[in-house]
C-alpha cells in the first residue's frame, strides 16, 4: 500500500507564511510527478503547483511569486512553501503523486493525501 501523509497546515495571519510537507510511504518503484491542489469551501479542487521527477515546475497564476514547490527524492517528500498568504488562499490543501508500482506489470497510479487545512485570517 502507498500512503501520502501531509503536515504543516494551520492558522496564519494575512501576509504570513506556512510550509506544507507530504511524505510518501509504502512499496513502490518510483515517484513521478508530485503536486499540491486545494479546495476552498464550496469550490472545486484546483491545481496549486506541480513538480516533475526531473524538477520541472508549474504554478497556478494565483500563487506565482508567492508559493514555491520543491521535493526531496531521497525522502520521497514534496514541500510547498507559502509566503505572503492571502485570505483567498484559505482551503484544504491536498498532496498528489503519480507513483509507479509493480503489480505483475509496472503501472502508474495517482494517489492523494488526506488533506490539511490552511486558514488565512486576521
Biopython code that builds the backbone (N, CA, C, O; Angstrom):
import numpy as np
from Bio.PDB.StructureBuilder import StructureBuilder

atoms = [
    (1, "UNK", "N", (0.839, -1.186, 0.000)),
    (1, "UNK", "CA", (0.000, 0.000, 0.000)),
    (1, "UNK", "C", (0.876, 1.239, 0.000)),
    (1, "UNK", "O", (1.964, 1.254, 0.576)),
    (2, "UNK", "N", (0.383, 2.267, -0.653)),
    (2, "UNK", "CA", (1.085, 3.549, -0.706)),
    (2, "UNK", "C", (0.256, 4.587, 0.025)),
    (2, "UNK", "O", (-0.964, 4.645, -0.134)),
    (3, "UNK", "N", (0.915, 5.397, 0.817)),
    (3, "UNK", "CA", (0.234, 6.471, 1.543)),
    (3, "UNK", "C", (0.967, 7.780, 1.333)),
    (3, "UNK", "O", (2.194, 7.817, 1.244)),
    (4, "UNK", "N", (0.192, 8.855, 1.255)),
    (4, "UNK", "CA", (0.734, 10.208, 1.261)),
    (4, "UNK", "C", (0.256, 10.873, 2.546)),
    (4, "UNK", "O", (-0.945, 10.955, 2.801)),
    (5, "UNK", "N", (1.192, 11.343, 3.347)),
    (5, "UNK", "CA", (0.838, 11.946, 4.627)),
    (5, "UNK", "C", (1.311, 13.391, 4.638)),
    (5, "UNK", "O", (2.501, 13.679, 4.511)),
    (6, "UNK", "N", (0.343, 14.293, 4.795)),
    (6, "UNK", "CA", (0.636, 15.729, 4.777)),
    (6, "UNK", "C", (0.778, 16.267, 6.185)),
    (6, "UNK", "O", (0.251, 15.701, 7.142)),
    (7, "UNK", "N", (1.498, 17.367, 6.296)),
    (7, "UNK", "CA", (1.622, 18.073, 7.563)),
    (7, "UNK", "C", (1.946, 19.533, 7.272)),
    (7, "UNK", "O", (2.377, 19.883, 6.174)),
    (8, "UNK", "N", (1.728, 20.384, 8.287)),
    (8, "UNK", "CA", (2.148, 21.770, 8.172)),
    (8, "UNK", "C", (1.050, 22.799, 8.030)),
    (8, "UNK", "O", (1.333, 23.997, 8.009)),
    (9, "UNK", "N", (-0.190, 22.370, 7.933)),
    (9, "UNK", "CA", (-1.269, 23.337, 7.822)),
    (9, "UNK", "C", (-1.512, 24.051, 9.145)),
    (9, "UNK", "O", (-0.902, 23.728, 10.164)),
    (10, "UNK", "N", (-2.419, 25.033, 9.107)),
    (10, "UNK", "CA", (-2.744, 25.751, 10.327)),
    (10, "UNK", "C", (-3.364, 27.102, 10.043)),
    (10, "UNK", "O", (-3.787, 27.399, 8.926)),
    (11, "UNK", "N", (-3.405, 27.908, 11.086)),
    (11, "UNK", "CA", (-3.971, 29.250, 11.011)),
    (11, "UNK", "C", (-2.840, 30.274, 10.959)),
    (11, "UNK", "O", (-1.911, 30.220, 11.765)),
    (12, "UNK", "N", (-2.920, 31.199, 10.018)),
    (12, "UNK", "CA", (-1.893, 32.218, 9.872)),
    (12, "UNK", "C", (-2.558, 33.530, 9.475)),
    (12, "UNK", "O", (-3.610, 33.535, 8.835)),
    (13, "UNK", "N", (-1.944, 34.628, 9.853)),
    (13, "UNK", "CA", (-2.478, 35.947, 9.501)),
    (13, "UNK", "C", (-2.122, 36.297, 8.061)),
    (13, "UNK", "O", (-1.138, 35.781, 7.531)),
    (14, "UNK", "N", (-2.887, 37.148, 7.430)),
    (14, "UNK", "CA", (-2.531, 37.606, 6.080)),
    (14, "UNK", "C", (-1.117, 38.169, 6.045)),
    (14, "UNK", "O", (-0.696, 38.902, 6.940)),
    (15, "UNK", "N", (-0.396, 37.810, 4.992)),
    (15, "UNK", "CA", (0.997, 38.204, 4.880)),
    (15, "UNK", "C", (1.970, 37.229, 5.494)),
    (15, "UNK", "O", (3.180, 37.358, 5.311)),
    (16, "UNK", "N", (1.461, 36.259, 6.215)),
    (16, "UNK", "CA", (2.314, 35.281, 6.872)),
    (16, "UNK", "C", (2.737, 34.150, 5.955)),
    (16, "UNK", "O", (2.447, 34.151, 4.759)),
    (17, "UNK", "N", (3.428, 33.187, 6.542)),
    (17, "UNK", "CA", (3.985, 32.064, 5.782)),
    (17, "UNK", "C", (3.665, 30.744, 6.455)),
    (17, "UNK", "O", (3.512, 30.665, 7.674)),
    (18, "UNK", "N", (3.568, 29.707, 5.632)),
    (18, "UNK", "CA", (3.430, 28.339, 6.110)),
    (18, "UNK", "C", (4.210, 27.441, 5.159)),
    (18, "UNK", "O", (4.411, 27.770, 3.990)),
    (19, "UNK", "N", (4.644, 26.302, 5.685)),
    (19, "UNK", "CA", (5.302, 25.307, 4.852)),
    (19, "UNK", "C", (4.595, 23.971, 5.016)),
    (19, "UNK", "O", (4.503, 23.431, 6.118)),
    (20, "UNK", "N", (4.099, 23.446, 3.902)),
    (20, "UNK", "CA", (3.447, 22.139, 3.897)),
    (20, "UNK", "C", (4.442, 21.068, 3.463)),
    (20, "UNK", "O", (5.314, 21.306, 2.627)),
    (21, "UNK", "N", (4.292, 19.893, 4.047)),
    (21, "UNK", "CA", (5.114, 18.736, 3.664)),
    (21, "UNK", "C", (4.202, 17.562, 3.352)),
    (21, "UNK", "O", (3.109, 17.442, 3.905)),
    (22, "UNK", "N", (4.661, 16.706, 2.468)),
    (22, "UNK", "CA", (3.919, 15.499, 2.128)),
    (22, "UNK", "C", (4.915, 14.391, 1.857)),
    (22, "UNK", "O", (5.738, 14.487, 0.946)),
    (23, "UNK", "N", (4.836, 13.338, 2.654)),
    (23, "UNK", "CA", (5.767, 12.217, 2.525)),
    (23, "UNK", "C", (5.037, 10.985, 2.015)),
    (23, "UNK", "O", (3.963, 10.630, 2.501)),
    (24, "UNK", "N", (5.639, 10.349, 1.032)),
    (24, "UNK", "CA", (5.093, 9.102, 0.501)),
    (24, "UNK", "C", (5.756, 7.914, 1.194)),
    (24, "UNK", "O", (6.967, 7.894, 1.417)),
    (25, "UNK", "N", (4.932, 6.932, 1.525)),
    (25, "UNK", "CA", (5.462, 5.724, 2.156)),
    (25, "UNK", "C", (4.791, 4.505, 1.564)),
    (25, "UNK", "O", (3.718, 4.600, 0.968)),
    (26, "UNK", "N", (5.430, 3.354, 1.733)),
    (26, "UNK", "CA", (4.883, 2.117, 1.200)),
    (26, "UNK", "C", (5.829, 1.485, 0.213)),
    (26, "UNK", "O", (7.009, 1.827, 0.145)),
    (27, "UNK", "N", (5.292, 0.554, -0.554)),
    (27, "UNK", "CA", (6.102, -0.187, -1.507)),
    (27, "UNK", "C", (5.841, 0.330, -2.921)),
    (27, "UNK", "O", (4.730, 0.213, -3.439)),
    (28, "UNK", "N", (6.877, 0.904, -3.542)),
    (28, "UNK", "CA", (6.716, 1.396, -4.905)),
    (28, "UNK", "C", (8.083, 1.477, -5.574)),
    (28, "UNK", "O", (9.117, 1.408, -4.910)),
    (29, "UNK", "N", (8.072, 1.623, -6.892)),
    (29, "UNK", "CA", (9.310, 1.679, -7.655)),
    (29, "UNK", "C", (9.869, 3.099, -7.717)),
    (29, "UNK", "O", (11.061, 3.319, -7.501)),
    (30, "UNK", "N", (9.001, 4.049, -8.013)),
    (30, "UNK", "CA", (9.453, 5.429, -8.148)),
    (30, "UNK", "C", (8.265, 6.370, -8.060)),
    (30, "UNK", "O", (7.110, 5.971, -8.209)),
    (31, "UNK", "N", (8.587, 7.640, -7.810)),
    (31, "UNK", "CA", (7.572, 8.691, -7.778)),
    (31, "UNK", "C", (7.810, 9.596, -8.978)),
    (31, "UNK", "O", (8.915, 10.101, -9.178)),
    (32, "UNK", "N", (6.790, 9.791, -9.753)),
    (32, "UNK", "CA", (6.908, 10.634, -10.940)),
    (32, "UNK", "C", (6.526, 12.075, -10.569)),
    (32, "UNK", "O", (7.209, 12.698, -9.756)),
    (33, "UNK", "N", (5.462, 12.601, -11.144)),
    (33, "UNK", "CA", (5.033, 13.958, -10.796)),
    (33, "UNK", "C", (4.483, 13.997, -9.369)),
    (33, "UNK", "O", (3.846, 13.052, -8.903)),
    (34, "UNK", "N", (4.747, 15.117, -8.689)),
    (34, "UNK", "CA", (4.157, 15.387, -7.385)),
    (34, "UNK", "C", (3.547, 16.786, -7.431)),
    (34, "UNK", "O", (3.976, 17.639, -8.207)),
    (35, "UNK", "N", (2.558, 17.002, -6.604)),
    (35, "UNK", "CA", (1.944, 18.319, -6.660)),
    (35, "UNK", "C", (1.051, 18.611, -5.477)),
    (35, "UNK", "O", (0.812, 17.765, -4.615)),
    (36, "UNK", "N", (0.573, 19.830, -5.468)),
    (36, "UNK", "CA", (-0.376, 20.296, -4.457)),
    (36, "UNK", "C", (-1.606, 20.865, -5.149)),
    (36, "UNK", "O", (-1.508, 21.596, -6.135)),
    (37, "UNK", "N", (-2.757, 20.513, -4.611)),
    (37, "UNK", "CA", (-4.040, 21.035, -5.051)),
    (37, "UNK", "C", (-4.731, 21.600, -3.815)),
    (37, "UNK", "O", (-4.350, 21.303, -2.683)),
    (38, "UNK", "N", (-5.748, 22.415, -4.051)),
    (38, "UNK", "CA", (-6.504, 22.934, -2.914)),
    (38, "UNK", "C", (-7.967, 23.027, -3.264)),
    (38, "UNK", "O", (-8.350, 23.142, -4.428)),
    (39, "UNK", "N", (-8.776, 22.975, -2.219)),
    (39, "UNK", "CA", (-10.224, 23.084, -2.398)),
    (39, "UNK", "C", (-10.785, 23.981, -1.306)),
    (39, "UNK", "O", (-10.763, 23.639, -0.123)),
    (40, "UNK", "N", (-11.280, 25.118, -1.720)),
    (40, "UNK", "CA", (-11.940, 26.029, -0.791)),
    (40, "UNK", "C", (-13.394, 25.609, -0.620)),
    (40, "UNK", "O", (-13.953, 24.905, -1.461)),
    (41, "UNK", "N", (-13.991, 26.047, 0.471)),
    (41, "UNK", "CA", (-15.374, 25.689, 0.773)),
    (41, "UNK", "C", (-16.296, 26.123, -0.362)),
    (41, "UNK", "O", (-16.318, 27.293, -0.744)),
    (42, "UNK", "N", (-17.045, 25.183, -0.887)),
    (42, "UNK", "CA", (-17.996, 25.481, -1.941)),
    (42, "UNK", "C", (-17.418, 25.605, -3.328)),
    (42, "UNK", "O", (-18.127, 25.961, -4.270)),
    (43, "UNK", "N", (-16.129, 25.313, -3.467)),
    (43, "UNK", "CA", (-15.472, 25.432, -4.767)),
    (43, "UNK", "C", (-14.859, 24.099, -5.184)),
    (43, "UNK", "O", (-14.711, 23.175, -4.384)),
    (44, "UNK", "N", (-14.509, 24.037, -6.464)),
    (44, "UNK", "CA", (-13.886, 22.817, -6.972)),
    (44, "UNK", "C", (-12.403, 22.780, -6.603)),
    (44, "UNK", "O", (-11.773, 23.810, -6.362)),
    (45, "UNK", "N", (-11.876, 21.577, -6.568)),
    (45, "UNK", "CA", (-10.450, 21.418, -6.304)),
    (45, "UNK", "C", (-9.662, 21.988, -7.479)),
    (45, "UNK", "O", (-10.009, 21.765, -8.639)),
    (46, "UNK", "N", (-8.594, 22.730, -7.165)),
    (46, "UNK", "CA", (-7.797, 23.365, -8.200)),
    (46, "UNK", "C", (-6.319, 23.095, -7.988)),
    (46, "UNK", "O", (-5.862, 22.872, -6.867)),
    (47, "UNK", "N", (-5.587, 23.119, -9.083)),
    (47, "UNK", "CA", (-4.147, 22.918, -9.027)),
    (47, "UNK", "C", (-3.466, 24.127, -8.408)),
    (47, "UNK", "O", (-3.807, 25.269, -8.716)),
    (48, "UNK", "N", (-2.502, 23.868, -7.533)),
    (48, "UNK", "CA", (-1.689, 24.934, -6.962)),
    (48, "UNK", "C", (-0.302, 24.925, -7.616)),
    (48, "UNK", "O", (0.151, 25.939, -8.147)),
    (49, "UNK", "N", (0.363, 23.766, -7.570)),
    (49, "UNK", "CA", (1.712, 23.664, -8.121)),
    (49, "UNK", "C", (2.064, 22.197, -8.332)),
    (49, "UNK", "O", (1.602, 21.322, -7.600)),
    (50, "UNK", "N", (2.888, 21.941, -9.343)),
    (50, "UNK", "CA", (3.383, 20.589, -9.578)),
    (50, "UNK", "C", (4.878, 20.623, -9.853)),
    (50, "UNK", "O", (5.434, 21.644, -10.260)),
    (51, "UNK", "N", (5.517, 19.475, -9.621)),
    (51, "UNK", "CA", (6.936, 19.329, -9.897)),
    (51, "UNK", "C", (7.164, 17.925, -10.434)),
    (51, "UNK", "O", (6.712, 16.944, -9.844)),
    (52, "UNK", "N", (7.867, 17.836, -11.558)),
    (52, "UNK", "CA", (8.137, 16.529, -12.150)),
    (52, "UNK", "C", (9.347, 15.889, -11.468)),
    (52, "UNK", "O", (10.037, 16.523, -10.671)),
    (53, "UNK", "N", (9.585, 14.633, -11.796)),
    (53, "UNK", "CA", (10.749, 13.951, -11.242)),
    (53, "UNK", "C", (12.049, 14.612, -11.698)),
    (53, "UNK", "O", (13.080, 14.497, -11.035)),
    (54, "UNK", "N", (11.989, 15.299, -12.826)),
    (54, "UNK", "CA", (13.173, 15.996, -13.328)),
    (54, "UNK", "C", (13.309, 17.422, -12.822)),
    (54, "UNK", "O", (14.279, 18.114, -13.134)),
    (55, "UNK", "N", (12.321, 17.858, -12.034)),
    (55, "UNK", "CA", (12.413, 19.183, -11.437)),
    (55, "UNK", "C", (11.702, 20.291, -12.186)),
    (55, "UNK", "O", (11.840, 21.461, -11.827)),
    (56, "UNK", "N", (10.938, 19.950, -13.226)),
    (56, "UNK", "CA", (10.168, 20.987, -13.929)),
    (56, "UNK", "C", (8.985, 21.425, -13.060)),
    (56, "UNK", "O", (8.294, 20.609, -12.449)),
    (57, "UNK", "N", (8.783, 22.744, -13.031)),
    (57, "UNK", "CA", (7.784, 23.327, -12.135)),
    (57, "UNK", "C", (6.619, 23.917, -12.913)),
    (57, "UNK", "O", (6.764, 24.374, -14.047)),
    (58, "UNK", "N", (5.458, 23.892, -12.266)),
    (58, "UNK", "CA", (4.270, 24.525, -12.823)),
    (58, "UNK", "C", (3.466, 25.109, -11.666)),
    (58, "UNK", "O", (3.258, 24.449, -10.647)),
    (59, "UNK", "N", (3.011, 26.367, -11.834)),
    (59, "UNK", "CA", (2.259, 27.041, -10.784)),
    (59, "UNK", "C", (0.967, 27.610, -11.335)),
    (59, "UNK", "O", (0.890, 27.999, -12.501)),
    (60, "UNK", "N", (-0.045, 27.654, -10.484)),
    (60, "UNK", "CA", (-1.248, 28.408, -10.812)),
    (60, "UNK", "C", (-0.884, 29.890, -10.817)),
    (60, "UNK", "O", (-0.033, 30.332, -10.045)),
    (61, "UNK", "N", (-1.531, 30.644, -11.687)),
    (61, "UNK", "CA", (-1.226, 32.074, -11.777)),
    (61, "UNK", "C", (-1.444, 32.777, -10.435)),
    (61, "UNK", "O", (-0.731, 33.725, -10.106)),
    (62, "UNK", "N", (-2.414, 32.320, -9.676)),
    (62, "UNK", "CA", (-2.769, 32.983, -8.427)),
    (62, "UNK", "C", (-1.697, 32.855, -7.347)),
    (62, "UNK", "O", (-1.717, 33.605, -6.371)),
    (63, "UNK", "N", (-0.758, 31.914, -7.508)),
    (63, "UNK", "CA", (0.258, 31.719, -6.463)),
    (63, "UNK", "C", (1.674, 32.015, -6.960)),
    (63, "UNK", "O", (2.626, 31.966, -6.180)),
    (64, "UNK", "N", (1.816, 32.316, -8.232)),
    (64, "UNK", "CA", (3.155, 32.595, -8.774)),
    (64, "UNK", "C", (3.807, 33.752, -8.027)),
    (64, "UNK", "O", (3.186, 34.786, -7.779)),
    (65, "UNK", "N", (5.073, 33.552, -7.675)),
    (65, "UNK", "CA", (5.814, 34.577, -6.967)),
    (65, "UNK", "C", (5.627, 34.550, -5.460)),
    (65, "UNK", "O", (6.346, 35.229, -4.727)),
    (66, "UNK", "N", (4.653, 33.760, -4.994)),
    (66, "UNK", "CA", (4.403, 33.671, -3.546)),
    (66, "UNK", "C", (4.660, 32.262, -3.003)),
    (66, "UNK", "O", (5.141, 32.100, -1.881)),
    (67, "UNK", "N", (4.340, 31.261, -3.797)),
    (67, "UNK", "CA", (4.494, 29.864, -3.364)),
    (67, "UNK", "C", (5.667, 29.224, -4.102)),
    (67, "UNK", "O", (5.947, 29.558, -5.253)),
    (68, "UNK", "N", (6.347, 28.302, -3.427)),
    (68, "UNK", "CA", (7.445, 27.557, -4.040)),
    (68, "UNK", "C", (7.285, 26.075, -3.736)),
    (68, "UNK", "O", (7.194, 25.673, -2.576)),
    (69, "UNK", "N", (7.252, 25.266, -4.792)),
    (69, "UNK", "CA", (7.186, 23.812, -4.619)),
    (69, "UNK", "C", (8.592, 23.241, -4.784)),
    (69, "UNK", "O", (9.374, 23.701, -5.617)),
    (70, "UNK", "N", (8.892, 22.237, -3.980)),
    (70, "UNK", "CA", (10.184, 21.556, -4.081)),
    (70, "UNK", "C", (10.010, 20.110, -3.638)),
    (70, "UNK", "O", (8.981, 19.750, -3.065)),
    (71, "UNK", "N", (11.011, 19.289, -3.902)),
    (71, "UNK", "CA", (10.924, 17.890, -3.485)),
    (71, "UNK", "C", (12.294, 17.382, -3.070)),
    (71, "UNK", "O", (13.330, 17.850, -3.542)),
    (72, "UNK", "N", (12.261, 16.414, -2.174)),
    (72, "UNK", "CA", (13.470, 15.722, -1.743)),
    (72, "UNK", "C", (13.274, 14.261, -2.123)),
    (72, "UNK", "O", (12.566, 13.527, -1.432)),
    (73, "UNK", "N", (13.884, 13.844, -3.195)),
    (73, "UNK", "CA", (13.659, 12.499, -3.702)),
    (73, "UNK", "C", (14.177, 11.431, -2.742)),
    (73, "UNK", "O", (13.623, 10.333, -2.684)),
    (74, "UNK", "N", (15.217, 11.735, -2.000)),
    (74, "UNK", "CA", (15.758, 10.770, -1.046)),
    (74, "UNK", "C", (14.769, 10.497, 0.084)),
    (74, "UNK", "O", (14.755, 9.416, 0.673)),
    (75, "UNK", "N", (13.941, 11.502, 0.374)),
    (75, "UNK", "CA", (12.951, 11.361, 1.451)),
    (75, "UNK", "C", (11.552, 11.111, 0.926)),
    (75, "UNK", "O", (10.604, 11.005, 1.705)),
    (76, "UNK", "N", (11.412, 11.015, -0.407)),
    (76, "UNK", "CA", (10.087, 10.811, -1.011)),
    (76, "UNK", "C", (9.088, 11.857, -0.522)),
    (76, "UNK", "O", (7.938, 11.543, -0.214)),
    (77, "UNK", "N", (9.547, 13.096, -0.458)),
    (77, "UNK", "CA", (8.758, 14.164, 0.135)),
    (77, "UNK", "C", (8.680, 15.363, -0.805)),
    (77, "UNK", "O", (9.650, 15.715, -1.476)),
    (78, "UNK", "N", (7.500, 15.977, -0.836)),
    (78, "UNK", "CA", (7.292, 17.216, -1.573)),
    (78, "UNK", "C", (6.888, 18.295, -0.576)),
    (78, "UNK", "O", (6.190, 18.027, 0.402)),
    (79, "UNK", "N", (7.334, 19.508, -0.839)),
    (79, "UNK", "CA", (7.077, 20.640, 0.044)),
    (79, "UNK", "C", (6.364, 21.753, -0.714)),
    (79, "UNK", "O", (6.459, 21.853, -1.937)),
    (80, "UNK", "N", (5.658, 22.572, 0.025)),
    (80, "UNK", "CA", (5.067, 23.772, -0.538)),
    (80, "UNK", "C", (5.325, 24.910, 0.443)),
    (80, "UNK", "O", (4.718, 24.968, 1.513)),
    (81, "UNK", "N", (6.217, 25.799, 0.079)),
    (81, "UNK", "CA", (6.480, 26.986, 0.879)),
    (81, "UNK", "C", (5.526, 28.083, 0.433)),
    (81, "UNK", "O", (5.530, 28.492, -0.729)),
    (82, "UNK", "N", (4.724, 28.545, 1.349)),
    (82, "UNK", "CA", (3.708, 29.549, 1.023)),
    (82, "UNK", "C", (4.029, 30.844, 1.761)),
    (82, "UNK", "O", (4.009, 30.884, 2.991)),
    (83, "UNK", "N", (4.323, 31.893, 1.016)),
    (83, "UNK", "CA", (4.627, 33.206, 1.578)),
    (83, "UNK", "C", (3.567, 34.212, 1.154)),
    (83, "UNK", "O", (2.794, 33.968, 0.228)),
    (84, "UNK", "N", (3.543, 35.332, 1.839)),
    (84, "UNK", "CA", (2.596, 36.414, 1.515)),
    (84, "UNK", "C", (1.181, 35.870, 1.371)),
    (84, "UNK", "O", (0.489, 36.163, 0.397)),
    (85, "UNK", "N", (0.765, 35.086, 2.335)),
    (85, "UNK", "CA", (-0.539, 34.431, 2.250)),
    (85, "UNK", "C", (-1.659, 35.445, 2.289)),
    (85, "UNK", "O", (-1.583, 36.469, 2.968)),
    (86, "UNK", "N", (-2.710, 35.128, 1.534)),
    (86, "UNK", "CA", (-3.891, 35.976, 1.442)),
    (86, "UNK", "C", (-5.093, 35.204, 1.966)),
    (86, "UNK", "O", (-5.063, 33.976, 2.049)),
    (87, "UNK", "N", (-6.145, 35.922, 2.318)),
    (87, "UNK", "CA", (-7.346, 35.259, 2.821)),
    (87, "UNK", "C", (-7.911, 34.289, 1.784)),
    (87, "UNK", "O", (-8.492, 33.263, 2.137)),
    (88, "UNK", "N", (-7.738, 34.620, 0.507)),
    (88, "UNK", "CA", (-8.252, 33.750, -0.549)),
    (88, "UNK", "C", (-7.441, 32.462, -0.722)),
    (88, "UNK", "O", (-7.822, 31.596, -1.510)),
    (89, "UNK", "N", (-6.339, 32.328, -0.004)),
    (89, "UNK", "CA", (-5.578, 31.072, -0.016)),
    (89, "UNK", "C", (-6.164, 30.049, 0.960)),
    (89, "UNK", "O", (-5.721, 28.902, 1.003)),
    (90, "UNK", "N", (-7.157, 30.469, 1.739)),
    (90, "UNK", "CA", (-7.783, 29.562, 2.688)),
    (90, "UNK", "C", (-8.439, 28.400, 1.960)),
    (90, "UNK", "O", (-9.273, 28.602, 1.077)),
    (91, "UNK", "N", (-8.059, 27.179, 2.335)),
    (91, "UNK", "CA", (-8.567, 25.983, 1.664)),
    (91, "UNK", "C", (-7.992, 24.749, 2.351)),
    (91, "UNK", "O", (-7.103, 24.841, 3.197)),
    (92, "UNK", "N", (-8.525, 23.596, 1.963)),
    (92, "UNK", "CA", (-7.873, 22.331, 2.309)),
    (92, "UNK", "C", (-6.874, 22.032, 1.202)),
    (92, "UNK", "O", (-7.232, 22.028, 0.024)),
    (93, "UNK", "N", (-5.643, 21.785, 1.568)),
    (93, "UNK", "CA", (-4.583, 21.517, 0.602)),
    (93, "UNK", "C", (-4.315, 20.018, 0.550)),
    (93, "UNK", "O", (-4.138, 19.359, 1.575)),
    (94, "UNK", "N", (-4.291, 19.499, -0.678)),
    (94, "UNK", "CA", (-4.107, 18.071, -0.892)),
    (94, "UNK", "C", (-2.805, 17.812, -1.647)),
    (94, "UNK", "O", (-2.490, 18.496, -2.622)),
    (95, "UNK", "N", (-2.073, 16.838, -1.193)),
    (95, "UNK", "CA", (-0.882, 16.367, -1.882)),
    (95, "UNK", "C", (-1.300, 15.334, -2.927)),
    (95, "UNK", "O", (-2.240, 14.566, -2.717)),
    (96, "UNK", "N", (-0.600, 15.327, -4.038)),
    (96, "UNK", "CA", (-0.895, 14.396, -5.123)),
    (96, "UNK", "C", (0.410, 13.837, -5.669)),
    (96, "UNK", "O", (1.408, 14.552, -5.754)),
    (97, "UNK", "N", (0.405, 12.566, -6.037)),
    (97, "UNK", "CA", (1.611, 11.984, -6.620)),
    (97, "UNK", "C", (1.242, 10.895, -7.613)),
    (97, "UNK", "O", (0.274, 10.160, -7.418)),
    (98, "UNK", "N", (2.016, 10.802, -8.669)),
    (98, "UNK", "CA", (1.905, 9.708, -9.635)),
    (98, "UNK", "C", (3.038, 8.742, -9.319)),
    (98, "UNK", "O", (4.215, 9.083, -9.436)),
    (99, "UNK", "N", (2.665, 7.538, -8.918)),
    (99, "UNK", "CA", (3.654, 6.596, -8.383)),
    (99, "UNK", "C", (3.647, 5.323, -9.210)),
    (99, "UNK", "O", (2.593, 4.792, -9.559)),
    (100, "UNK", "N", (4.851, 4.844, -9.515)),
    (100, "UNK", "CA", (4.999, 3.601, -10.267)),
    (100, "UNK", "C", (5.125, 2.428, -9.304)),
    (100, "UNK", "O", (5.941, 2.433, -8.382)),
    (101, "UNK", "N", (4.299, 1.435, -9.547)),
    (101, "UNK", "CA", (4.337, 0.220, -8.741)),
    (101, "UNK", "C", (4.371, -0.977, -9.670)),
    (101, "UNK", "O", (3.915, -0.920, -10.811)),
    (102, "UNK", "N", (4.929, -2.073, -9.147)),
    (102, "UNK", "CA", (4.926, -3.317, -9.915)),
    (102, "UNK", "C", (3.821, -4.209, -9.373)),
    (102, "UNK", "O", (3.910, -4.736, -8.264)),
    (103, "UNK", "N", (2.787, -4.365, -10.173)),
    (103, "UNK", "CA", (1.695, -5.288, -9.840)),
    (103, "UNK", "C", (1.602, -6.249, -11.016)),
    (103, "UNK", "O", (0.801, -6.045, -11.927)),
    (104, "UNK", "N", (2.404, -7.277, -10.997)),
    (104, "UNK", "CA", (2.619, -8.166, -12.151)),
    (104, "UNK", "C", (3.363, -7.384, -13.231)),
    (104, "UNK", "O", (4.461, -7.769, -13.633)),
    (105, "UNK", "N", (2.768, -6.289, -13.700)),
    (105, "UNK", "CA", (3.464, -5.366, -14.607)),
    (105, "UNK", "C", (3.626, -4.035, -13.883)),
    (105, "UNK", "O", (3.041, -3.824, -12.821)),
    (106, "UNK", "N", (4.409, -3.154, -14.451)),
    (106, "UNK", "CA", (4.602, -1.841, -13.847)),
    (106, "UNK", "C", (3.445, -0.938, -14.255)),
    (106, "UNK", "O", (3.136, -0.800, -15.439)),
    (107, "UNK", "N", (2.816, -0.330, -13.268)),
    (107, "UNK", "CA", (1.714, 0.594, -13.537)),
    (107, "UNK", "C", (1.961, 1.917, -12.825)),
    (107, "UNK", "O", (2.663, 1.973, -11.816)),
    (108, "UNK", "N", (1.382, 2.963, -13.359)),
    (108, "UNK", "CA", (1.425, 4.278, -12.724)),
    (108, "UNK", "C", (0.052, 4.581, -12.144)),
    (108, "UNK", "O", (-0.961, 4.509, -12.840)),
    (109, "UNK", "N", (0.032, 4.918, -10.867)),
    (109, "UNK", "CA", (-1.227, 5.217, -10.202)),
    (109, "UNK", "C", (-1.162, 6.578, -9.537)),
    (109, "UNK", "O", (-0.099, 7.017, -9.097)),
    (110, "UNK", "N", (-2.304, 7.238, -9.468)),
    (110, "UNK", "CA", (-2.390, 8.541, -8.818)),
    (110, "UNK", "C", (-2.856, 8.345, -7.382)),
    (110, "UNK", "O", (-3.803, 7.607, -7.112)),
    (111, "UNK", "N", (-2.173, 9.019, -6.475)),
    (111, "UNK", "CA", (-2.526, 8.957, -5.068)),
    (111, "UNK", "C", (-2.767, 10.355, -4.522)),
    (111, "UNK", "O", (-2.194, 11.334, -4.999)),
    (112, "UNK", "N", (-3.631, 10.427, -3.507)),
    (112, "UNK", "CA", (-3.961, 11.676, -2.833)),
    (112, "UNK", "C", (-3.710, 11.544, -1.338)),
    (112, "UNK", "O", (-3.913, 10.484, -0.747)),
    (113, "UNK", "N", (-3.268, 12.639, -0.744)),
    (113, "UNK", "CA", (-3.182, 12.710, 0.696)),
    (113, "UNK", "C", (-4.560, 12.993, 1.291)),
    (113, "UNK", "O", (-5.542, 13.172, 0.571)),
    (114, "UNK", "N", (-4.607, 13.029, 2.616)),
    (114, "UNK", "CA", (-5.892, 13.200, 3.305)),
    (114, "UNK", "C", (-6.313, 14.658, 3.372)),
    (114, "UNK", "O", (-7.463, 14.961, 3.690)),
    (115, "UNK", "N", (-5.395, 15.558, 3.076)),
    (115, "UNK", "CA", (-5.700, 16.989, 3.113)),
    (115, "UNK", "C", (-5.290, 17.636, 4.420)),
    (115, "UNK", "O", (-5.363, 17.022, 5.485)),
    (116, "UNK", "N", (-4.859, 18.883, 4.326)),
    (116, "UNK", "CA", (-4.506, 19.652, 5.513)),
    (116, "UNK", "C", (-5.098, 21.055, 5.375)),
    (116, "UNK", "O", (-4.987, 21.686, 4.324)),
    (117, "UNK", "N", (-5.715, 21.525, 6.430)),
    (117, "UNK", "CA", (-6.422, 22.818, 6.385)),
    (117, "UNK", "C", (-5.438, 23.974, 6.533)),
    (117, "UNK", "O", (-4.601, 23.988, 7.436)),
    (118, "UNK", "N", (-5.556, 24.926, 5.641)),
    (118, "UNK", "CA", (-4.823, 26.188, 5.745)),
    (118, "UNK", "C", (-5.853, 27.296, 5.849)),
    (118, "UNK", "O", (-6.697, 27.452, 4.967)),
    (119, "UNK", "N", (-5.786, 28.062, 6.919)),
    (119, "UNK", "CA", (-6.707, 29.173, 7.142)),
    (119, "UNK", "C", (-5.916, 30.455, 7.293)),
    (119, "UNK", "O", (-5.052, 30.571, 8.163)),
    (120, "UNK", "N", (-6.221, 31.414, 6.436)),
    (120, "UNK", "CA", (-5.560, 32.719, 6.482)),
    (120, "UNK", "C", (-6.585, 33.734, 6.952)),
    (120, "UNK", "O", (-7.546, 34.038, 6.244)),
    (121, "UNK", "N", (-6.374, 34.250, 8.144)),
    (121, "UNK", "CA", (-7.356, 35.141, 8.740)),
    (121, "UNK", "C", (-6.699, 36.000, 9.798)),
    (121, "UNK", "O", (-5.759, 35.585, 10.477)),
    (122, "UNK", "N", (-7.226, 37.227, 9.921)),
    (122, "UNK", "CA", (-6.732, 38.122, 10.973)),
    (122, "UNK", "C", (-7.597, 38.000, 12.229)),
    (122, "UNK", "O", (-7.338, 38.677, 13.224)),
]
sb = StructureBuilder()
sb.init_structure("model")
sb.init_model(0)
sb.init_chain("A")
sb.init_seg("    ")
for serial, (resi, resn, name, xyz) in enumerate(atoms, 1):
    if name == "N":
        sb.init_residue(resn, " ", resi, " ")
    sb.init_atom(name, np.array(xyz, "f"), 0.0, 1.0, " ", f" {name:<3s}", serial, name[0])
structure = sb.get_structure()
